[in-house]
Amino acid sequence: MKRLIFSSLFAATMLSMSAAAAEWKGMISDASCGAKHADASESSKKCVQSCIKRGGAPVFISEDGKVYKIDDASKSKVMDHLGDKVTLTGSMTGDTIAVDSVS
């Protein structure tokens, strides 16, 4: 019985930790090019926009170069920021970010 209670409390704690809002700084790129366009230059921005227009998926590149997926429900929130440096607020599950806001 003690194990069941401990396991339930542990699982609830882990779920609440993954659902907490967080903030990340980086840039919006595309899944094909990923971190190649982390410089946010004008040529990088044009490439990201072109790749997305051709059906590529937007991704978030953190300041340390790690690539994160943007969940399907959040993709429209980042479309005005393709190739830009941004600050995302939201929650992360695995390597996928659910975006609440972009600035």
PAMARZA-890251 format. One record per atom (N, C-alpha, C): residue number from 1; residue in three letters; atom name; x, y, z. Coordinates in steps of 0.001 Angstrom, whole numbers, always signed. Layout:
<atoms>
[atom NUM,ala,CA,[X,Y,Z]]
...
</atoms>
This chain:
<atoms>
[atom 1,met,N,[+812,-1185,+0]]
[atom 1,met,CA,[+0,+0,+0]]
[atom 1,met,C,[+867,+1265,+0]]
[atom 2,lys,N,[+1967,+1245,+786]]
[atom 2,lys,CA,[+2861,+2401,+832]]
[atom 2,lys,C,[+3485,+2649,-535]]
[atom 3,arg,N,[+3848,+1581,-1221]]
[atom 3,arg,CA,[+4430,+1718,-2554]]
[atom 3,arg,C,[+3446,+2353,-3520]]
[atom 4,leu,N,[+2203,+1961,-3451]]
[atom 4,leu,CA,[+1173,+2504,-4332]]
[atom 4,leu,C,[+1000,+4001,-4080]]
[atom 5,ile,N,[+952,+4395,-2831]]
[atom 5,ile,CA,[+806,+5810,-2496]]
[atom 5,ile,C,[+2031,+6596,-2967]]
[atom 6,phe,N,[+3229,+6070,-2691]]
[atom 6,phe,CA,[+4457,+6741,-3119]]
[atom 6,phe,C,[+4508,+6853,-4634]]
[atom 7,ser,N,[+4173,+5789,-5336]]
[atom 7,ser,CA,[+4197,+5804,-6799]]
[atom 7,ser,C,[+3213,+6826,-7355]]
[atom 8,ser,N,[+2037,+6906,-6760]]
[atom 8,ser,CA,[+1029,+7866,-7207]]
[atom 8,ser,C,[+1497,+9306,-6980]]
[atom 9,leu,N,[+2086,+9567,-5819]]
[atom 9,leu,CA,[+2591,+10908,-5532]]
[atom 9,leu,C,[+3740,+11280,-6456]]
[atom 10,phe,N,[+4627,+10332,-6719]]
[atom 10,phe,CA,[+5757,+10573,-7612]]
[atom 10,phe,C,[+5260,+10888,-9018]]
[atom 11,ala,N,[+4320,+10111,-9516]]
[atom 11,ala,CA,[+3773,+10333,-10860]]
[atom 11,ala,C,[+3085,+11688,-10955]]
[atom 12,ala,N,[+2328,+12061,-9947]]
[atom 12,ala,CA,[+1645,+13356,-9944]]
[atom 12,ala,C,[+2650,+14502,-9933]]
[atom 13,thr,N,[+3724,+14359,-9189]]
[atom 13,thr,CA,[+4765,+15388,-9132]]
[atom 13,thr,C,[+5439,+15536,-10488]]
[atom 14,met,N,[+5775,+14444,-11130]]
[atom 14,met,CA,[+6431,+14491,-12430]]
[atom 14,met,C,[+5519,+15120,-13481]]
[atom 15,leu,N,[+4246,+14794,-13468]]
[atom 15,leu,CA,[+3311,+15375,-14425]]
[atom 15,leu,C,[+3167,+16871,-14213]]
[atom 16,ser,N,[+3104,+17298,-12981]]
[atom 16,ser,CA,[+2963,+18731,-12720]]
[atom 16,ser,C,[+4224,+19483,-13115]]
[atom 17,met,N,[+5387,+18853,-12996]]
[atom 17,met,CA,[+6628,+19505,-13390]]
[atom 17,met,C,[+6696,+19685,-14894]]
[atom 18,ser,N,[+6239,+18713,-15665]]
[atom 18,ser,CA,[+6318,+18819,-17115]]
[atom 18,ser,C,[+5274,+19777,-17663]]
[atom 19,ala,N,[+4211,+20044,-16923]]
[atom 19,ala,CA,[+3151,+20920,-17396]]
[atom 19,ala,C,[+3367,+22371,-16980]]
[atom 20,ala,N,[+4360,+22649,-16160]]
[atom 20,ala,CA,[+4607,+24014,-15702]]
[atom 20,ala,C,[+5117,+24866,-16855]]
[atom 21,ala,N,[+4681,+26120,-16885]]
[atom 21,ala,CA,[+5121,+27042,-17929]]
[atom 21,ala,C,[+6595,+27373,-17737]]
[atom 22,ala,N,[+7291,+27506,-18849]]
[atom 22,ala,CA,[+8707,+27845,-18830]]
[atom 22,ala,C,[+8973,+28842,-19951]]
[atom 23,glu,N,[+10193,+29358,-19987]]
[atom 23,glu,CA,[+10562,+30341,-20996]]
[atom 23,glu,C,[+11894,+29934,-21619]]
[atom 24,trp,N,[+11984,+30050,-22952]]
[atom 24,trp,CA,[+13202,+29711,-23674]]
[atom 24,trp,C,[+13531,+30811,-24650]]
[atom 25,lys,N,[+14826,+31093,-24818]]
[atom 25,lys,CA,[+15296,+32067,-25804]]
[atom 25,lys,C,[+16015,+31312,-26911]]
[atom 26,gly,N,[+15785,+31754,-28127]]
[atom 26,gly,CA,[+16413,+31122,-29280]]
[atom 26,gly,C,[+15824,+31682,-30544]]
[atom 27,met,N,[+15657,+30845,-31550]]
[atom 27,met,CA,[+15089,+31321,-32805]]
[atom 27,met,C,[+14209,+30270,-33451]]
[atom 28,ile,N,[+13358,+30724,-34358]]
[atom 28,ile,CA,[+12489,+29830,-35100]]
[atom 28,ile,C,[+13163,+29508,-36425]]
[atom 29,ser,N,[+13314,+28242,-36708]]
[atom 29,ser,CA,[+13913,+27773,-37958]]
[atom 29,ser,C,[+12961,+26752,-38572]]
[atom 30,asp,N,[+13480,+25951,-39485]]
[atom 30,asp,CA,[+12673,+24886,-40089]]
[atom 30,asp,C,[+13351,+23548,-39846]]
[atom 31,ala,N,[+12571,+22487,-39924]]
[atom 31,ala,CA,[+13086,+21153,-39600]]
[atom 31,ala,C,[+14194,+20709,-40559]]
[atom 32,ser,N,[+14164,+21154,-41802]]
[atom 32,ser,CA,[+15186,+20737,-42768]]
[atom 32,ser,C,[+16547,+21340,-42456]]
[atom 33,cys,N,[+16574,+22625,-42208]]
[atom 33,cys,CA,[+17843,+23321,-41988]]
[atom 33,cys,C,[+18256,+23352,-40525]]
[atom 34,gly,N,[+17282,+23331,-39632]]
[atom 34,gly,CA,[+17569,+23300,-38204]]
[atom 34,gly,C,[+18494,+24403,-37749]]
[atom 35,ala,N,[+19576,+24046,-37083]]
[atom 35,ala,CA,[+20492,+25010,-36472]]
[atom 35,ala,C,[+21407,+25703,-37481]]
[atom 36,lys,N,[+21350,+25330,-38757]]
[atom 36,lys,CA,[+22178,+26007,-39764]]
[atom 36,lys,C,[+21853,+27498,-39843]]
[atom 37,his,N,[+20632,+27851,-39458]]
[atom 37,his,CA,[+20207,+29246,-39560]]
[atom 37,his,C,[+20070,+29910,-38204]]
[atom 38,ala,N,[+20887,+29535,-37276]]
[atom 38,ala,CA,[+20809,+30088,-35921]]
[atom 38,ala,C,[+21349,+31512,-35838]]
[atom 39,asp,N,[+21906,+32034,-36922]]
[atom 39,asp,CA,[+22455,+33392,-36895]]
[atom 39,asp,C,[+21397,+34466,-37107]]
[atom 40,ala,N,[+20196,+34092,-37546]]
[atom 40,ala,CA,[+19079,+35017,-37771]]
[atom 40,ala,C,[+19430,+36112,-38775]]
[atom 41,ser,N,[+20328,+35801,-39714]]
[atom 41,ser,CA,[+20665,+36773,-40760]]
[atom 41,ser,C,[+19515,+36855,-41761]]
[atom 42,glu,N,[+19560,+37844,-42615]]
[atom 42,glu,CA,[+18503,+38027,-43606]]
[atom 42,glu,C,[+18443,+36837,-44568]]
[atom 43,ser,N,[+19605,+36297,-44976]]
[atom 43,ser,CA,[+19604,+35140,-45882]]
[atom 43,ser,C,[+19054,+33897,-45176]]
[atom 44,ser,N,[+19364,+33742,-43898]]
[atom 44,ser,CA,[+18825,+32619,-43131]]
[atom 44,ser,C,[+17310,+32742,-42994]]
[atom 45,lys,N,[+16853,+33940,-42731]]
[atom 45,lys,CA,[+15420,+34186,-42578]]
[atom 45,lys,C,[+14676,+33830,-43870]]
[atom 46,lys,N,[+15226,+34240,-45019]]
[atom 46,lys,CA,[+14601,+33928,-46312]]
[atom 46,lys,C,[+14563,+32427,-46562]]
[atom 47,cys,N,[+15627,+31718,-46199]]
[atom 47,cys,CA,[+15670,+30270,-46392]]
[atom 47,cys,C,[+14623,+29580,-45518]]
[atom 48,val,N,[+14533,+29989,-44263]]
[atom 48,val,CA,[+13541,+29402,-43350]]
[atom 48,val,C,[+12141,+29625,-43899]]
[atom 49,gln,N,[+11833,+30839,-44316]]
[atom 49,gln,CA,[+10515,+31144,-44860]]
[atom 49,gln,C,[+10217,+30309,-46105]]
[atom 50,ser,N,[+11216,+30139,-46958]]
[atom 50,ser,CA,[+11048,+29342,-48170]]
[atom 50,ser,C,[+10787,+27873,-47837]]
[atom 51,cys,N,[+11537,+27336,-46915]]
[atom 51,cys,CA,[+11357,+25930,-46536]]
[atom 51,cys,C,[+9974,+25687,-45927]]
[atom 52,ile,N,[+9501,+26628,-45112]]
[atom 52,ile,CA,[+8181,+26488,-44502]]
[atom 52,ile,C,[+7095,+26576,-45574]]
[atom 53,lys,N,[+7242,+27491,-46537]]
[atom 53,lys,CA,[+6262,+27614,-47627]]
[atom 53,lys,C,[+6156,+26317,-48432]]
[atom 54,arg,N,[+7275,+25595,-48540]]
[atom 54,arg,CA,[+7283,+24329,-49284]]
[atom 54,arg,C,[+6820,+23151,-48441]]
[atom 55,gly,N,[+6333,+23423,-47224]]
[atom 55,gly,CA,[+5773,+22360,-46399]]
[atom 55,gly,C,[+6615,+21909,-45232]]
[atom 56,gly,N,[+7750,+22563,-45004]]
[atom 56,gly,CA,[+8591,+22210,-43868]]
[atom 56,gly,C,[+7923,+22581,-42549]]
[atom 57,ala,N,[+8367,+21959,-41509]]
[atom 57,ala,CA,[+7815,+22218,-40175]]
[atom 57,ala,C,[+8674,+23232,-39435]]
[atom 58,pro,N,[+8049,+24201,-38761]]
[atom 58,pro,CA,[+8842,+25127,-37946]]
[atom 58,pro,C,[+9381,+24410,-36708]]
[atom 59,val,N,[+10594,+24784,-36307]]
[atom 59,val,CA,[+11218,+24241,-35101]]
[atom 59,val,C,[+11821,+25395,-34312]]
[atom 60,phe,N,[+12111,+25144,-33048]]
[atom 60,phe,CA,[+12749,+26132,-32187]]
[atom 60,phe,C,[+14186,+25702,-31949]]
[atom 61,ile,N,[+15132,+26641,-32139]]
[atom 61,ile,CA,[+16549,+26385,-31866]]
[atom 61,ile,C,[+16907,+27158,-30612]]
[atom 62,ser,N,[+17250,+26453,-29548]]
[atom 62,ser,CA,[+17607,+27127,-28297]]
[atom 62,ser,C,[+18958,+27815,-28435]]
[atom 63,glu,N,[+19271,+28691,-27503]]
[atom 63,glu,CA,[+20546,+29414,-27535]]
[atom 63,glu,C,[+21748,+28481,-27501]]
[atom 64,asp,N,[+21566,+27276,-26952]]
[atom 64,asp,CA,[+22681,+26321,-26913]]
[atom 64,asp,C,[+22700,+25402,-28138]]
[atom 65,gly,N,[+21834,+25676,-29140]]
[atom 65,gly,CA,[+21861,+24940,-30399]]
[atom 65,gly,C,[+20992,+23700,-30458]]
[atom 66,lys,N,[+20265,+23388,-29404]]
[atom 66,lys,CA,[+19393,+22209,-29417]]
[atom 66,lys,C,[+18124,+22527,-30201]]
[atom 67,val,N,[+17675,+21556,-30995]]
[atom 67,val,CA,[+16489,+21718,-31840]]
[atom 67,val,C,[+15287,+21076,-31150]]
[atom 68,tyr,N,[+14203,+21845,-31024]]
[atom 68,tyr,CA,[+12957,+21364,-30423]]
[atom 68,tyr,C,[+11824,+21476,-31427]]
[atom 69,lys,N,[+10938,+20504,-31419]]
[atom 69,lys,CA,[+9754,+20536,-32271]]
[atom 69,lys,C,[+8751,+21522,-31678]]
[atom 70,ile,N,[+7894,+22050,-32545]]
[atom 70,ile,CA,[+6769,+22885,-32124]]
[atom 70,ile,C,[+5525,+22022,-32297]]
[atom 71,asp,N,[+4694,+21895,-31262]]
[atom 71,asp,CA,[+3522,+21039,-31394]]
[atom 71,asp,C,[+2553,+21611,-32431]]
[atom 72,asp,N,[+1737,+20740,-33012]]
[atom 72,asp,CA,[+845,+21124,-34108]]
[atom 72,asp,C,[-69,+22284,-33748]]
[atom 73,ala,N,[-587,+22303,-32540]]
[atom 73,ala,CA,[-1503,+23366,-32121]]
[atom 73,ala,C,[-806,+24717,-32004]]
[atom 74,ser,N,[+515,+24739,-31912]]
[atom 74,ser,CA,[+1267,+25984,-31703]]
[atom 74,ser,C,[+1920,+26523,-32972]]
[atom 75,lys,N,[+1909,+25774,-34044]]
[atom 75,lys,CA,[+2621,+26199,-35254]]
[atom 75,lys,C,[+2157,+27552,-35765]]
[atom 76,ser,N,[+864,+27831,-35708]]
[atom 76,ser,CA,[+368,+29119,-36199]]
[atom 76,ser,C,[+902,+30284,-35368]]
[atom 77,lys,N,[+1250,+30041,-34117]]
[atom 77,lys,CA,[+1742,+31096,-33230]]
[atom 77,lys,C,[+3153,+31554,-33590]]
[atom 78,val,N,[+3923,+30709,-34278]]
[atom 78,val,CA,[+5305,+31071,-34605]]
[atom 78,val,C,[+5477,+31509,-36055]]
[atom 79,met,N,[+4439,+31415,-36862]]
[atom 79,met,CA,[+4570,+31691,-38299]]
[atom 79,met,C,[+4994,+33128,-38611]]
[atom 80,asp,N,[+4652,+34094,-37775]]
[atom 80,asp,CA,[+5068,+35480,-37997]]
[atom 80,asp,C,[+6497,+35735,-37541]]
[atom 81,his,N,[+7178,+34701,-37039]]
[atom 81,his,CA,[+8518,+34865,-36464]]
[atom 81,his,C,[+9559,+33956,-37128]]
[atom 82,leu,N,[+9273,+33479,-38334]]
[atom 82,leu,CA,[+10192,+32566,-39016]]
[atom 82,leu,C,[+11536,+33240,-39257]]
[atom 83,gly,N,[+12590,+32620,-38767]]
[atom 83,gly,CA,[+13938,+33149,-38920]]
[atom 83,gly,C,[+14314,+34206,-37899]]
[atom 84,asp,N,[+13418,+34506,-36970]]
[atom 84,asp,CA,[+13669,+35547,-35969]]
[atom 84,asp,C,[+14145,+34964,-34648]]
[atom 85,lys,N,[+14883,+35795,-33900]]
[atom 85,lys,CA,[+15200,+35460,-32512]]
[atom 85,lys,C,[+13956,+35754,-31691]]
[atom 86,val,N,[+13607,+34829,-30799]]
[atom 86,val,CA,[+12365,+34940,-30035]]
[atom 86,val,C,[+12565,+34467,-28596]]
[atom 87,thr,N,[+11570,+34760,-27796]]
[atom 87,thr,CA,[+11432,+34170,-26472]]
[atom 87,thr,C,[+10096,+33448,-26465]]
[atom 88,leu,N,[+10120,+32142,-26228]]
[atom 88,leu,CA,[+8906,+31344,-26174]]
[atom 88,leu,C,[+8523,+31106,-24722]]
[atom 89,thr,N,[+7238,+31152,-24462]]
[atom 89,thr,CA,[+6702,+30763,-23165]]
[atom 89,thr,C,[+5737,+29626,-23425]]
[atom 90,gly,N,[+5835,+28570,-22635]]
[atom 90,gly,CA,[+4959,+27421,-22831]]
[atom 90,gly,C,[+5391,+26258,-21968]]
[atom 91,ser,N,[+5088,+25064,-22464]]
[atom 91,ser,CA,[+5460,+23853,-21735]]
[atom 91,ser,C,[+6111,+22873,-22699]]
[atom 92,met,N,[+6967,+22024,-22152]]
[atom 92,met,CA,[+7696,+21060,-22968]]
[atom 92,met,C,[+7385,+19646,-22509]]
[atom 93,thr,N,[+7142,+18800,-23491]]
[atom 93,thr,CA,[+6977,+17368,-23251]]
[atom 93,thr,C,[+7970,+16673,-24168]]
[atom 94,gly,N,[+8964,+16025,-23570]]
[atom 94,gly,CA,[+10011,+15395,-24378]]
[atom 94,gly,C,[+10802,+16476,-25088]]
[atom 95,asp,N,[+10802,+16441,-26430]]
[atom 95,asp,CA,[+11508,+17459,-27219]]
[atom 95,asp,C,[+10535,+18341,-28003]]
[atom 96,thr,N,[+9296,+18419,-27524]]
[atom 96,thr,CA,[+8262,+19199,-28209]]
[atom 96,thr,C,[+7722,+20284,-27291]]
[atom 97,ile,N,[+7642,+21506,-27837]]
[atom 97,ile,CA,[+7167,+22656,-27067]]
[atom 97,ile,C,[+5735,+22999,-27470]]
[atom 98,ala,N,[+4880,+23157,-26480]]
[atom 98,ala,CA,[+3539,+23706,-26671]]
[atom 98,ala,C,[+3648,+25187,-26326]]
[atom 99,val,N,[+3503,+26046,-27319]]
[atom 99,val,CA,[+3750,+27471,-27164]]
[atom 99,val,C,[+2512,+28191,-26642]]
[atom 100,asp,N,[+2705,+28970,-25567]]
[atom 100,asp,CA,[+1653,+29845,-25067]]
[atom 100,asp,C,[+1778,+31218,-25697]]
[atom 101,ser,N,[+3026,+31738,-25751]]
[atom 101,ser,CA,[+3247,+33061,-26345]]
[atom 101,ser,C,[+4627,+33150,-26957]]
[atom 102,val,N,[+4760,+34087,-27911]]
[atom 102,val,CA,[+6028,+34350,-28603]]
[atom 102,val,C,[+6302,+35838,-28521]]
[atom 103,ser,N,[+7512,+36191,-28123]]
[atom 103,ser,CA,[+7879,+37610,-28129]]
[atom 103,ser,C,[+9305,+37755,-28628]]
</atoms>
